[in-house]
Amino acid sequence: MVISLRSATPEDIDPCGHLYYEAFRSVSEGHDFPSDYPTIDSTLSLVEYRLNGTCNRILGSAFAANNQLVMAAMNRRFLCERTSAPTNGLRRRNRYRPTVEVPAEGTGRFEITSASATETRMIEAWAAREGWKLGDMDTFAYAVADPGALLIGRLDDVPIASVLAIRYGESFGFIGLYITRADLRGSGYGRRMWRAAAARLEGRLIGLDAVPAQQDRYMAMGLRPFWRNIHFRGVPRLAGVPPAGLELVDATTLPFNVLAAYDCRFFPVPRNAFLTAWVRMPDARSLAALHNGRMVGFGVSRPSGRTWSRIGPLYADSPEAAAAVLWSLAAAAPDRAAAIDAPEANPLAAVTMTRLGLEPGAHTVRMYDGTPPEVEHSGVYGTTSLEAS
């Protein structure tokens, strides 16, 4: 056999991407830790980005602490799709983003596609104007979990509306970042975005967190309210002495199957790709609480602008474990105030936030278009995010 070496070309993206994906998947499965390349789409995106010669390094993970790499990779293909025959027996999504042309009112042309990285930043700015505090890299985790989940609507090629329709497994989906430009609200474009999101999540239980002013609108669309999520914020104080034997460790150092199994107690379906990205986001901090070696708490904090830390999820087997995790996450970023959304489905969540000295503020309403999923609500002290559950 003759082996030759040559410079890579764009034609090598598909075979190299699938080689990377299979190699890292087999290694991670053999050693029981999350793969650096969790989906074939993200693998192809990063391979293409590197082959283009504009990246000097990949930091050992698809979730490298390099914002330019992350955003460029998203812009390349995380959110886009193309028709291509599968190779090596792997089935994957199309890679260039599909365009859904929807007749618009008047003479303008309205189309809905998945958002580019630049448009993703624009949508984040829209959300900020609505008063929503997203984590700085939240949308990256959404893209890794479900490439193409963030949709944007353009009127005559100008972005005017957005919606996130993220799929978890085969049975659950969540809608967020549902925004229409203020001067065009009431013109029917929001309804078109909703239909596109619902079509993407067809066959799944759909959930969302609604601002109270929009609750009736969502009820008209077939969703029902079930509980409130109370927004708490401030600088937490240490409430009492942590339970004897409680140990806080970096959650990324635990075997991933332990972390994923704990998450599954409080979330409707396994979400391994999302969870891997969530705990590895640039500047994010994740903690696990262990009691006599058993996991009894889990929380993630990530920066939101210059002054806030968004905390979520916050899961725990007891209020004491929840308080210890939250306080430690907040203490790691002393120059930022903490923000967390505590569900009333767990009455002890709001009590714990109050004991920590956090101040309650606005609330959202958790809604579903069917029966709420069966999870251990008593252990949910903070939602993951209002945009993606």
N, C-alpha and C positions, 0 to 999 in steps of 0.2 A: 504494500500500500504506500502510495506517495502522498505526502502531506505538504501542502504549500501554504504560505502565508501571504496575505494581501491586505490592502486597506479596505475597510468596510464601505459599503455603498447603501443607498436607500433600499435596494432590493433585498438587503440582508435583515431588514427590520423584523419581518414576520418570522423567519426561521430562528434568528437570534432571540427574539422575544419569547417564542415558545420554548426554546432551549433553556433560557433563564428561568422561566416560570416553572417548568417541570423539574429542573435541578434543585431550585430552592424549595419547591413544594415537597419533594421527596426528603430533603435534608430536615426541613422543619417538622414534617410528620414523624420522621424517625427519632427526632430528639424532643418532640412535644413542646415546640415553641412556635410563635407566630412567624409566618414567612415574611421576609423582607419584600416579597412581591406577591401581595395577597390576591390580586385578580389579574387575569390575562390582559385586560384593557390597560390597567395601570402599568404593567410590565412593558407592553408595547409602547406606551407613551414615553416611558423613561429611556428605553432603548433608542427610540427615534430621536429623542432630545439629545442623547449623548452622541449618537452617530452624526448629528448635524455639526458637532465640533464646537458648540458654544458653551459646554459645561466642562470645567476642569476636573470635577470630582463628584462622586456620589458617596455620601457619607455612610456606607454600609447599610443603608436602610432606604426603603421607598419613602420614608417619612423624615428625610434629612432635615436638619436644622438649618436650612438655607432657603430663605423665603423666595429668592429669585428662582431657584431650582424648582421649588414647589409650584409657584404660580406659572412658570413657563411650561412645566410638565402638564399642568391642568390645561393650559391654553392649547398645547399641542394636541392632546387626544383624550384626556380624562372625560371631557364633556362632549366628545364628538364621535361620530360613527360613520363607517363606510361598508359597502358591500364587498365581501372578500370570502373566498372559499376557505373553510377551516383546514388546518394542517395538523398532522400528527394525531388525528382523531379527536382534537379538541374543538369544542363548539364555543364560539364566542360571539359577542354582539358586533354589529356593524360599527365601523369606527368613525366615519364622517357623520356629522349630525344630520338627522332627517329634518326636512322642512315640511311643516303642515300648513298649507295655505288655507286660510279661513276667510270667506267673503266678509268684508267689513262694511259698516254702514257708510254711506256716502261713496266717494270715488276713490278713497285711499285703499291701498293694498295692505292687508294685515296678515302676518305670518307668525307662526310659533315654532321656535327651534330650541335646542339646548343652548345654554349660555356659554359664551367664551369666557376666558379668565378676565379679560378687561371688563366685560359686561357683568361678571360676578362681582367685581369691585364696585361697579356702579350700583348694583342691587344692594350691596352692603351699605352704600351711602344712602340709598332710599330708605332702608330699614332704620338707619340712624336718625334720619329726619322724622320718622314715625315715633321715635323715642325708644326703639328696641335696642337692647344692648347685646349684640352678638359677640362671641369670642372672636378674636382677631383671625383665627385660622379655622373656624367652624366649617366654613363652606368647603375647605379642602377635605375634611373628613367625610362630608356628605358625598363629594365626588368620588372618593376612594370606595365608599360603601356601595354606591349606585351611580356609576357614570351616566351622565345625561339627565339626572334627577332634577336639576335646576333649569327651569324653562323660562324663556324670555319671549315676549310678544313685541313685534316691531310694526309700526305703522309707517308705510313708505320708507322702510329701512331705518327708522328712528325708534330706539327702544322706549317703550311706554308702559310695560307691565311685566310682572314676574310671578312665578309660583314654584315652590319646591314640592315635588311629588316623589318622595323617597320610598323605595321598596325594601322591605326586610323579609327575607325568605320568600315563601310562596303564599303567605296568608295574611300579611300585615303591611300597611302602608301609612304614611303620615304626610300631612300637607302643612306647609308653612311658607313664609316669605311671600304671601299672597298680597301683592301690591299693584295698584294702578296709579299712574301719574295723576296728581290731584286735579289738574285742569281737564282730564278726560274721564273722570269717574262719572258713572251714570250713562255712558255711551255704549255699553254692551261689551267692551273689550274684556272686562273682568270676568264676565260670564263665559266668554270663549276660553279664557285661561283656565277657569275652573273645569270646563268640560275636557280640556286637554289633560289636566291633572287627573281627573276621575277616570279617563280612558287609560291612562298609564297605570293606574292602580286597580283596574277592573278585576273583580274576583277576590279582592282582599278586603278585610276589615279596614276601614279608614278612620283615622283619628286626627284631631287637630286641637290646638289651644286658641280659643277665640277671645278677642277683646270684647267686653260686655256689649259695646255698641253694635257689634256685628252678630251677636248671638241669634237674634231672630232671623237674620238672613240665612245663617247656616241651618237653622231648623227648617226653613223653607226648602233647603236643598236635601233634607232627609237625615240630618244629624240631630242627636239629642244630647243635652247637657247632663253631666254626671257629678262633677265636683269642681271646686275652684282651686287654682294654684295661686297662693299668696306670695307676692314679691317682697322679699326681705333684703335689707341692705345695711351696711355699716361696718364697723370694726369690731369683731367679736371679742368678748372677754372670756377668759378661762373660767368655766363654770364648774367649780368643785375639783376634786382630785380624780384623775382617770382611774378606771377600775384596776385593781391589782392584777398583774399578769397580762395587761393589754400592751401590745407592742405594735408600733407603727413602722411600716416598711414601704419602700418604693414598690408600687404595685407592678412595675415592669420587671422586677426581679423574680416574681413568682412564676411558677409554671403556668403557661397560658391557659391550659385546660382548667386550672383551679379558678383563675380570674373569670373565664368565660362561664363556668358553671355557676359561680356566684351571681354574675350579671343575669343569667337566665332565670333566677328566682324572682327577679323584679321587672323583667322585660318580657313581652309576649313571645318572642321567638329568638333563637340564636342570632347574633349579629357580629360574627367574628371579625369580618373585614372592617366594619365600622369601629368596633372596640379597639382593634389594633391601631388604627389611625388616630383614634381619640386620645389614647394614652401616650401616643408618640408625637403629638402635634408639637411644633416648635414652641418652646417656652412654657409648655403645659407641665403640670406637676400632678402625679397620681399617687395616692397613698392607699395602702391596705391595712386594716386593723386585724391583728392576730391575737387570739386568746388561747393560751396553751397550745399553740400551733395551728389552731383552727381559724379560718377566715371569718370575721364577724363584722367587717365594715369595709367600705370602698368609696373613694371620692376622687374627683378630678377637678383641678382648678386651671383655668387658662386666662391669659390677659385679654381685656376688652378695653381698647383705647389706652390712654395714659393713666387713668385714675381708678379703673375698676378691675376686679378679678371675678370672672363668672365661675361659679362652682356648680357642678353637675356632671354626672349624677352624684348623689350622696345616698348611699345605701348602708344600712346597719341593722344589726340584730337587737340593738338597744339604744335608747336615747344617749346613754353615756358614751357608747362607741361612736355614734354620729357626732356628738359634740367634740370628742377628741380629734376625729378626723378633720372636721370643719375648722376647728381652731388652729390645728397644725398647718393646714393648707393656707389659711389666711396669714398665719405668722411668717410663712415663707415669702410673702410679698407685703412687707410692712408699709410700703409706700402706696398701697392700693386698698380701697374699700372692697368688701366682699358683697356679691350680689347672688342670691339664690332664690329659686321658686319652690316653695314648700306646698305639697298637695294636701288638701283637706281630707283626702281619702285616708290619710294617716293623721289622726288628731294630734298625735305626739310631735309631729313635724313642726307645727307652728309654736307649740309649747317650748320645744327645744331651741328654736330660733330666738324666741323672746328671752329665755334664760341666758342666752349668749349675748344679749344686749342689742340684737339686730332690730331695726325698725321696720314695721310692715308698711307697705305702700299699695300700689295698684294690684289688681288681680286679673287673671285670665280664667276662662272656663274650658275645662277639658270636655270634648265632645267626640262621639263616635256615631257611625252610621249603622251600628248594630250593637250587640251585647258586648260590654267592655271585656277585654281579655282578662283571664284569671291569672293574677300575679299576687305576690305577697305585699299588698299595699302597706301593711304594718311596718315594713322595712324601708319604704321609700321616703326619705327625708328631703330630697331635692330632685327635681326632674333633670334629665340630661340636658335638654334645651327645649325652649318653647317652639322652635322651628322644626325639630325632628324627633320629639318625644324624649 
